Amino acid sequence: SMLEVVISHDRFTQLQLKEGETLVVRPKRLRVFVDVGTPAMPSTTPAREAV
């Protein structure tokens, strides 16, 4: 699956990236924003019963 990330123009230039280039990232910090206009993907993990 793919995630969309945002980097600054300065960082884009510093890394000498090309538009559309695929990157592999390992974030030190992660903030997640949900687009309420897009339905969430169904979970593939079965729910656990409460004990």
PERA-V720384 format. One record per backbone hydrogen bond with DSSP energy under -0.5 kcal/mol. NH is the residue of the N-H (numbers start at 1). CO is the residue of the C=O. Records with the same first field share a line. If there is no record, write none. Layout:
NH = CO ; CO
This chain:
5 = 3
12 = 8
13 = 9
14 = 10
15 = 11
16 = 13
17 = 12
21 = 18
25 = 23
36 = 34
38 = 35
46 = 44
